[in-house]
C-alpha cells in the first residue's frame, strides 16, 4: 500500500458524494486541489481546469474549401453505358 503525504485537502468519497457541488465550487474558488480517498487510499484528485486555450474556433476554416464546378466522370462510366446499350459514354 502506498501512502501519500501531501498538503492538499482530503475528503472521504462518501462525504464527496454528499457535498460534490460544494466541493467542486470550493476547488474552483480556492484553486487548491482536493484528494478524494476511499478507505484511506487516494481515489481521485480534483483540480481546477487549466486555462482555456485560445485556439481554433468554430468557423475558422471558412473559405478554405475550393469549389469545383466541373462534373467528374468515373472511369467506368463507359462500361456502364455500353452495358445499357447507349455506347456514347453518357
C-alpha positions in Angstrom: 0.0 0.0 0.0 1.3 3.4 -0.9 0.7 6.4 1.4 0.7 9.9 0.1 1.9 12.7 2.2 0.5 15.9 0.9 -0.6 19.4 1.9 -3.8 19.2 -0.2 -7.2 18.9 1.4 -8.6 15.4 1.6 -12.2 14.2 1.7 -13.7 10.8 2.1 -15.6 9.5 -1.0 -18.8 9.3 1.0 -18.5 13.0 2.0 -17.6 14.0 -1.5 -20.7 12.2 -2.8 -22.9 14.1 -0.4 -21.2 17.5 -0.9 -20.0 17.2 -4.5 -21.2 20.5 -5.9 -19.9 22.5 -2.9 -16.5 20.7 -3.1 -16.2 21.4 -6.8 -17.0 25.1 -6.3 -14.5 25.2 -3.4 -11.8 23.9 -5.7 -12.7 26.3 -8.4 -12.7 29.3 -5.9 -9.5 28.5 -4.0 -7.5 26.8 -6.8 -6.3 24.2 -4.2 -6.7 20.6 -5.4 -8.8 18.1 -3.4 -7.8 14.5 -2.8 -10.8 12.1 -2.6 -10.0 8.9 -0.6 -11.6 5.5 -0.2 -10.7 3.7 3.0 -7.6 5.9 3.3 -6.2 5.3 -0.2 -6.3 8.0 -2.9 -9.2 7.5 -5.3 -9.3 10.8 -7.3 -7.7 14.2 -7.4 -9.9 17.1 -8.2 -8.1 20.2 -9.7 -9.2 23.5 -11.3 -9.1 23.1 -15.1 -6.1 24.7 -16.9 -6.8 28.0 -18.6 -8.8 27.5 -21.8 -6.6 27.5 -24.9 -7.1 30.3 -27.3 -7.3 28.0 -30.3 -9.2 27.3 -33.4 -12.8 28.4 -33.2 -15.8 27.2 -35.0 -15.8 28.7 -38.5 -12.0 29.3 -38.6 -11.7 27.2 -41.8 -14.4 29.2 -43.6 -13.4 29.9 -47.1 -10.7 27.2 -47.1 -12.7 24.8 -49.3 -12.3 25.3 -53.1 -15.5 24.7 -55.0 -15.0 22.5 -58.1 -17.8 23.2 -60.6 -16.7 20.6 -63.1 -18.5 17.3 -63.3 -16.4 14.3 -62.6 -17.0 11.3 -64.7 -15.9 8.0 -63.2 -13.5 5.9 -65.4 -16.1 3.0 -65.5 -18.9 5.2 -67.0 -18.2 4.0 -70.5 -18.5 0.3 -69.3 -21.9 1.1 -67.8 -23.0 3.0 -70.9 -22.1 0.0 -73.1 -23.9 -2.3 -70.8 -27.0 -0.2 -71.0 -26.8 0.0 -74.8 -26.0 3.7 -75.1 -22.4 3.3 -76.2 -21.7 7.0 -76.2 -20.4 7.2 -72.6 -23.2 9.5 -71.4 
